[in-house]
Amino acid sequence: MSVALLSAVEQLTLLRQGNISPLELAEEHIRRIERMNPVLNAIVDFDAERVRAQARVSKSGSLAGLPVTVKSSIAVKGCKCEIGSTLNRGSVPDEDAEVVARLRAAGATLLGTTNCPEFLMAYETDNLLYGRTANPWNLDYSAGGSSGGEAAAIAAGMSAAGLGSDSGGSVREPAHFCGICSLKPTPGRVPGRGHLPPCIGPFSILGAIGPMARTIGDVSLLFRVLSGRDEVDSVSAPVVFREMSTEDAKQFPIGWFEDDGITPVTAETRQAVRDAAVTLERRGFTVRRFRPESLEAARKVWWKFFVQCGEMFYAPTIRGREMKLSPIFSEFLSIARAEAPLSAESLLEAWAECDVVRGKLLAEMKEYPLLLMPVCATPAFRHGEREWMIDGQIVRYLDAMRYTQWFNLLAAPAVAVPVGRSTKGLPIGIQIAGRPFADEMVLAVAAAIENEFGYVSSPIALT
């Protein structure tokens, strides 16, 4: 097996023991990228000589020599960060995002930036600049979005780990589709400064940069390295990383549900959630069936902020240039513009309602501060698919993705971890969510689940 398919923690162990050099490890990843990326289309800015130059420089730090990638909506000095749009063609930031600066300070080797849908407003990675990203489990299927390029690169062993971003499920859905792990942290735990576009206004609540990797141990390592206050970030939280073991996490009851009572999920998805619940109970956790009543109210407010405010934020950028937009972003605009425009009064009401709904959800989660549920109503879908028949009900594209959106509105941590497989052999992940700032707690529970099911390499990774 290629050393590139080992976990990031294992790769770092080999580096520290001198069993492999940073340049040798970089070369292994370079070979895999050159062989696989033309098929997957996951990495959009890659220069082998640039990678080698980094790897030749002696480094220290907790990630010294580890090859990583970064979503092309997070500023990387010297790399294209075009957010998947022809309107930003050739855009190269002059400085790193704070999280990228922390990766460099920890000694990581930056391989390049990864593909995303135009302006991040889709759960499928496709654009006019680079085209679509394929799923390493089946090339006919989507890698998800908006961090689809990042998920595909990691699942294929082209990158040991990396960074995505999430305002409605954008690290969790691709992780679920591609069979890897990811964390959407509490906003402010990981600095968002340098994300493009900026996480401001309602997106300071909804959005977060989050680590993605093949194992929960790797995700936890990245979170430990990246978390911590950014003194010039207005939403950065003065919260330090706190170790939490599996035994520590067992003192917190877990509520679980298979669906939200509105949008059904596939039979394999239900089974994955049940299997995870049984595993946790067998390992000594308190696990009970429980579904908060405020989920749909949270989703409605999320919709106003993400969809309607999102369209308003982009309006000045795209005005007069609509003919240059990709079909996938035009699809988002058509969905947003089908709604009545937000007035100043309705926006103010939504902002107030946001606080009310968040308060109700927090009150419901006092008894069950941890929740276990699906990531999505379906496994990965075929490129371009937009509706499915589940339990005799037509489930449309954005409705299928609702299971992640609640926790963006709550500004709460949520982690995706692979558990099962569909009848077509596609990965199925489950989601663990917690109250705001309980990031370490959700990671500890996810680690207990992962210990039972383990990581499975994608078929293309093994070729």
Sequence and secondary structure as in RCSB ss.txt:
>XXXX:A:sequence
MSVALLSAVEQLTLLRQGNISPLELAEEHIRRIERMNPVLNAIVDFDAERVRAQARVSKSGSLAGLPVTVKSSIA
VKGCKCEIGSTLNRGSVPDEDAEVVARLRAAGATLLGTTNCPEFLMAYETDNLLYGRTANPWNLDYSAGGSSGGE
AAAIAAGMSAAGLGSDSGGSVREPAHFCGICSLKPTPGRVPGRGHLPPCIGPFSILGAIGPMARTIGDVSLLFRV
LSGRDEVDSVSAPVVFREMSTEDAKQFPIGWFEDDGITPVTAETRQAVRDAAVTLERRGFTVRRFRPESLEAARK
VWWKFFVQCGEMFYAPTIRGREMKLSPIFSEFLSIARAEAPLSAESLLEAWAECDVVRGKLLAEMKEYPLLLMPV
CATPAFRHGEREWMIDGQIVRYLDAMRYTQWFNLLAAPAVAVPVGRSTKGLPIGIQIAGRPFADEMVLAVAAAIE
NEFGYVSSPIALT
>XXXX:A:secstr
  GGGS HHHHHHHHHTTSS HHHHHHHHHHHHHHHHHHH  EEEE HHHHHHHHHS   STTTT EEEEETTB 
 TTS   TT GGGTT   SS  HHHHHHHHTT EEEEEE   GGG SSS   TTT   EETTEEEEE  SSSHHH
HHHHHTTS SEEEEEESSSTTHHHHHHHT EEEE  BTTB  TTBSS   TTHHHH EEEEEESSHHHHHHHHHH
H S  TT TT          HHHHTTS EEE S  SSS   HHHHHHHHHHHHHHHHTT  EEE   TTHHHHHH
HHHIIIIIIHHHHHHHHHTT GGGS HHHHHHHHHHHTS    HHHHHHHHHHHHHHHHHHHHHTTT SEEEEES
 SSS  BTT  EEEETTEEEEHHHHTHHHHHHHHTT  EEEEEEEE TTS EEEEEEEESTT HHHHHHHHHHHH
HHH     GGGG 
